Amino acid sequence: MKSFAEIRKRAAARKGGEAVLNRLLGPAADNADVAGVADDRMLSTMAARVFSAGFVWSVIEAKWPGFEEAFLGFQPKALLFQPDEFWHDLASDKRIVRNPQKIRSVRDNAAFVEQTSREHGSFGKFLAGWPANDQIGLMAYLARQGSRLGGNTGQYFLRWVGWDAFIVSADFALALRDAGLEIAEHPTSKGDLARIQALLNQWHGETGLPYRHLSRILSMSIGVNHSAEEIAARMGE
């Protein structure tokens, strides 16, 4: 296995030095801060990531004020109070992207957020209490209990709400394979994800780096050498 120090050195060289690399890593996440994120912002972020999946992100971002208005500010209780006609009419609402399946996911995830909030005090408190060294467990929970929150969508949701998440991108997986970790080219199995989590836990302990920084360094160490501007646009911060 390659050491993480070697991987970081390569990433820094590709980006123009340690100073540039450090700037591209962005701020460290503190999962305790996620407890203060309101339930409506949780549901809004879920919806944004669901609607962005397989779509041009900039289009969703440009239309997002219309989404907020159409979905009543993503207040879970208010949405769950709405009759079937409300949801039916959204399928022809020009303020949003009119995808019936994704619209339905907002209703389902409103119920998920509301139920979790009743059990834990808020959805943010639930996320803040989940162990940072078990992201794959949290990903599985989101996929099982939520709607359309599996795979990278769930990972991006965690990243966007401020949880210390890694993203299993193509470059991330390539960097791990190059380092010697035996995983598939597109690692989605429980075994591969467990191996990824175990190695990141090891590197987190060795370096003290947050998981999102480990993730970004890996992604910047190999593959297409994206510019600083492109990386900043992808960071979601």
C-alpha positions as CSV (number, residue, x, y, z in Angstrom):
1,M,0.0,0.0,0.0
2,K,1.2,3.5,-0.8
3,S,1.3,5.8,2.2
4,F,-1.1,8.7,2.4
5,A,1.9,11.1,2.6
6,E,3.0,9.9,-0.8
7,I,-0.5,10.4,-2.2
8,R,-0.7,13.9,-0.7
9,K,2.7,14.8,-2.1
10,R,1.5,13.9,-5.6
11,A,-1.7,15.9,-5.2
12,A,0.2,18.9,-4.1
13,A,2.5,18.6,-7.1
14,R,-0.4,18.4,-9.5
15,K,-2.1,21.5,-8.0
16,G,0.9,23.7,-7.8
17,G,2.2,23.2,-4.2
18,E,1.0,22.6,-0.7
19,A,-0.4,26.2,-0.3
20,V,-2.7,25.7,-3.3
21,L,-3.7,22.3,-2.2
22,N,-4.6,23.5,1.3
23,R,-6.7,26.2,-0.2
24,L,-8.6,23.8,-2.4
25,L,-9.4,21.5,0.6
26,G,-11.7,24.1,2.1
27,P,-12.7,24.3,5.8
28,A,-12.8,21.3,8.0
29,A,-16.2,20.0,8.9
30,D,-17.5,19.7,12.5
31,N,-20.3,17.2,12.7
32,A,-21.5,18.8,15.9
33,D,-22.5,21.9,13.9
34,V,-24.9,19.8,11.8
35,A,-27.1,19.5,14.9
36,G,-28.0,23.2,14.4
37,V,-29.3,22.7,10.8
38,A,-33.1,23.1,10.7
39,D,-35.3,20.3,9.4
40,D,-36.5,22.4,6.4
41,R,-32.9,23.0,5.3
42,M,-32.2,19.2,5.6
43,L,-35.2,18.5,3.4
44,S,-34.2,21.3,1.0
45,T,-30.7,19.9,0.6
46,M,-32.0,16.3,0.1
47,A,-34.3,17.6,-2.6
48,A,-31.5,19.6,-4.3
49,R,-29.2,16.6,-4.4
50,V,-32.0,14.3,-5.7
51,F,-33.0,16.7,-8.5
52,S,-29.4,17.4,-9.4
53,A,-28.6,13.7,-9.8
54,G,-28.2,13.0,-13.5
55,F,-29.0,16.6,-14.4
56,V,-27.0,19.8,-15.0
57,W,-26.4,21.2,-11.5
58,S,-26.3,24.8,-12.6
59,V,-29.8,24.5,-14.0
60,I,-31.1,23.2,-10.7
61,E,-29.3,26.0,-8.8
62,A,-30.7,28.7,-11.1
63,K,-34.2,27.4,-10.5
64,W,-33.9,26.8,-6.8
65,P,-35.8,29.9,-5.6
66,G,-38.7,28.5,-7.6
67,F,-38.3,25.1,-5.9
68,E,-38.3,26.7,-2.5
69,E,-41.6,28.5,-3.3
70,A,-43.3,25.6,-4.9
71,F,-42.4,23.2,-2.1
72,L,-43.5,25.6,0.7
73,G,-40.0,26.3,1.9
74,F,-39.5,22.6,2.4
75,Q,-41.2,22.6,5.8
76,P,-41.9,18.9,6.4
77,K,-45.0,19.4,8.5
78,A,-46.6,21.8,5.9
79,L,-45.8,19.4,3.0
80,L,-47.2,16.4,4.8
81,F,-50.4,18.3,5.4
82,Q,-51.0,18.9,1.7
83,P,-53.6,16.8,-0.3
84,D,-52.8,14.6,-3.2
85,E,-53.9,17.4,-5.6
86,F,-51.0,19.6,-4.4
87,W,-48.5,16.9,-5.4
88,H,-50.3,16.2,-8.7
89,D,-50.2,19.9,-9.7
90,L,-46.4,20.1,-9.0
91,A,-45.9,17.8,-12.0
92,S,-46.9,20.7,-14.3
93,D,-45.4,23.5,-12.2
94,K,-42.9,25.4,-14.4
95,R,-41.0,26.7,-11.3
96,I,-39.4,23.4,-10.9
97,V,-38.0,20.5,-12.9
98,R,-41.2,18.4,-13.5
99,N,-40.0,14.9,-12.8
100,P,-42.9,13.0,-11.1
101,Q,-40.6,10.4,-9.4
102,K,-38.3,13.1,-7.9
103,I,-41.3,15.2,-6.8
104,R,-42.7,12.2,-5.1
105,S,-39.4,11.7,-3.3
106,V,-39.8,15.1,-1.6
107,R,-43.1,13.9,-0.1
108,D,-41.5,10.6,1.1
109,N,-38.4,12.4,2.5
110,A,-40.6,14.9,4.3
111,A,-42.0,12.0,6.2
112,F,-38.5,10.6,6.7
113,V,-37.2,13.9,8.1
114,E,-40.3,14.4,10.3
115,Q,-40.2,10.9,11.8
116,T,-36.5,11.1,12.5
117,S,-36.9,14.6,14.0
118,R,-39.6,13.3,16.4
119,E,-37.3,10.5,17.5
120,H,-34.1,12.5,17.9
121,G,-35.1,16.1,18.5
122,S,-34.2,17.1,14.9
123,F,-32.8,15.5,11.8
124,G,-29.6,17.5,12.4
125,K,-29.2,16.0,15.9
126,F,-29.6,12.5,14.4
127,L,-26.8,13.1,11.9
128,A,-24.6,14.8,14.4
129,G,-24.9,11.7,16.7
130,W,-23.9,9.2,14.0
131,P,-20.2,8.1,14.4
132,A,-18.0,9.8,11.8
133,N,-16.0,6.5,11.3
134,D,-19.1,4.8,10.0
135,Q,-20.2,6.8,7.0
136,I,-21.0,3.6,5.1
137,G,-23.5,2.7,7.8
138,L,-25.1,6.1,7.5
139,M,-25.2,5.8,3.7
140,A,-27.0,2.5,4.0
141,Y,-29.5,4.0,6.5
142,L,-30.3,7.0,4.2
143,A,-30.7,4.7,1.2
144,R,-33.0,2.3,3.2
145,Q,-35.2,4.9,5.1
146,G,-35.1,7.8,2.6
147,S,-36.2,8.1,-1.0
148,R,-33.6,8.3,-3.8
149,L,-30.8,8.9,-1.3
150,G,-28.6,6.0,-2.2
151,G,-25.2,6.0,-3.8
152,N,-23.5,9.4,-4.5
153,T,-26.8,11.3,-3.9
154,G,-26.7,10.4,-0.2
155,Q,-22.9,11.2,0.0
156,Y,-23.4,14.6,-1.6
157,F,-26.3,15.3,0.7
158,L,-24.1,14.7,3.7
159,R,-21.3,16.9,2.2
160,W,-23.7,19.7,1.5
161,V,-25.3,19.8,5.0
162,G,-21.8,20.0,6.5
163,W,-21.3,16.4,7.7
164,D,-17.6,15.2,7.4
165,A,-18.2,13.0,4.3
166,F,-16.1,11.4,1.7
167,I,-17.4,11.1,-1.9
168,V,-16.8,7.9,-3.8
169,S,-16.1,9.5,-7.1
170,A,-14.3,7.9,-10.1
171,D,-11.0,9.6,-9.3
172,F,-11.4,8.8,-5.6
173,A,-11.8,5.1,-6.4
174,L,-9.0,5.2,-8.9
175,A,-6.6,6.7,-6.3
176,L,-7.5,4.0,-3.8
177,R,-6.9,1.3,-6.4
178,D,-3.6,2.9,-7.4
179,A,-2.6,2.9,-3.7
180,G,-3.2,-0.8,-3.5
181,L,-6.7,-1.2,-2.1
182,E,-8.5,-4.2,-3.8
183,I,-11.8,-2.7,-4.8
184,A,-13.9,-2.7,-7.9
185,E,-13.5,0.1,-10.5
186,H,-16.9,1.3,-9.4
187,P,-17.1,0.2,-5.8
188,T,-20.7,-0.2,-4.6
189,S,-20.7,-3.5,-2.8
190,K,-20.8,-3.7,1.0
191,G,-17.4,-5.4,1.0
192,D,-15.8,-2.7,-1.1
193,L,-17.4,0.1,0.9
194,A,-16.2,-1.5,4.1
195,R,-12.7,-1.7,2.8
196,I,-12.8,2.0,1.9
197,Q,-14.1,3.0,5.3
198,A,-11.5,0.9,7.1
199,L,-8.6,2.5,5.1
200,L,-9.9,6.0,5.5
201,N,-10.4,5.4,9.3
202,Q,-6.7,4.3,9.4
203,W,-5.5,7.4,7.5
204,H,-7.8,9.6,9.6
205,G,-6.1,8.3,12.7
206,E,-2.6,8.6,11.2
207,T,-3.0,12.1,9.8
208,G,-5.7,13.8,11.9
209,L,-7.3,15.0,8.7
210,P,-11.1,15.2,8.4
211,Y,-12.6,12.6,6.0
212,R,-13.6,15.3,3.5
213,H,-10.0,16.4,3.2
214,L,-8.8,12.8,2.8
215,S,-11.4,12.4,0.1
216,R,-10.4,15.6,-1.8
217,I,-6.7,14.8,-1.6
218,L,-7.3,11.4,-3.1
219,S,-9.4,12.8,-5.9
220,M,-6.9,15.5,-6.7
221,S,-4.0,13.1,-6.8
222,I,-4.9,11.2,-10.0
223,G,-7.1,11.4,-13.1
224,V,-8.0,14.5,-14.9
225,N,-6.1,17.5,-13.4
226,H,-9.0,19.9,-12.9
227,S,-8.3,23.6,-12.4
228,A,-8.7,25.3,-9.1
229,E,-11.8,27.0,-10.4
230,E,-13.4,23.8,-11.5
231,I,-12.7,22.2,-8.1
232,A,-14.1,25.1,-6.2
233,A,-17.3,24.9,-8.3
234,R,-17.7,21.2,-7.3
235,M,-17.1,21.6,-3.6
236,G,-20.6,22.7,-2.7
237,E,-19.5,25.3,-0.3
